[in-house]
């Protein structure tokens, strides 16, 4: 299991602003374990490959459905892994870390600079405070699957692509969390096809924001989200995706809820399967030759 949890800045920043705006703050289990003063902070609860961020501000922020407002994040998970005990961690917002930065300043800068992902390294001793040296901002999700993961070809689909089916390499034995969704990689040909389908005629009968848009910015693939405002639809950068060593793109990794297609007519063509299997084999051989050997 990865020691880092990935969260969206757009989900974590409102919780941080809530904690700063509240006049009082509640004592959290993570704060008591860390022995910290009662200041604006985020409380992180980790359950294996899943993570939950909460504000410690009072009054507590509730959703319209009566549940506490939470930012959900996570990492890749091994299928069938035994459950792990919960971890409770404390992230103060206004205390400068050893590097002189404050967490609230990092989150605000992430929004201003389109750094859409925040990675939190939870590899600390129990009861320790998480400071800013264990927090990084990225414009893309840099950790998709564990190093050395094996990949197998599969036809996949997602609600984000109007349930269209596409050939992909899927991480064998790993998924995107407790929901069991797949971790996928797509070759450049399939990536261009997905981008064209999301911009094609099927979009004419949809409402703004129903489906994302894909645009190439050099080698990077930019995922645009539409927002329907009073003066029309506006597009904002929702994520970025860069090609890996094989030239493949992990489109919507850990966000688009990919799963296998159940339709028999969506079987993968033989030529496509052979091409994907050759890429997976080449990647596995490269990892085996570059892995350091024990003396």
Secondary structure as UniProt FT lines:
FT   STRAND          4..8
FT   HELIX           9..21
FT   STRAND          24..25
FT   HELIX           29..34
FT   STRAND          41..47
FT   TURN            48..49
FT   STRAND          50..55
FT   STRAND          57..58
FT   TURN            64..65
FT   STRAND          71..74
FT   STRAND          77..78
FT   TURN            79..80
FT   STRAND          87..92
FT   TURN            98..99
FT   HELIX           103..112
FT   TURN            113..114
FT   STRAND          117..121
FT   TURN            126..127
FT   HELIX           132..134
FT   STRAND          135..138
FT   TURN            147..148
FT   STRAND          151..157
FT   HELIX           159..161
FT   TURN            162..163
FT   STRAND          165..171
FT   TURN            172..173
FT   STRAND          174..175
FT   TURN            178..179
FT   STRAND          184..186
FT   HELIX           188..199
FT   HELIX           201..205
FT   TURN            208..209
FT   STRAND          213..217
FT   TURN            218..219
FT   STRAND          220..229
FT   TURN            230..231
FT   STRAND          232..241
FT   TURN            245..246
FT   TURN            251..255
FT   STRAND          258..260
FT   HELIX           264..266
FT   HELIX           270..290
//
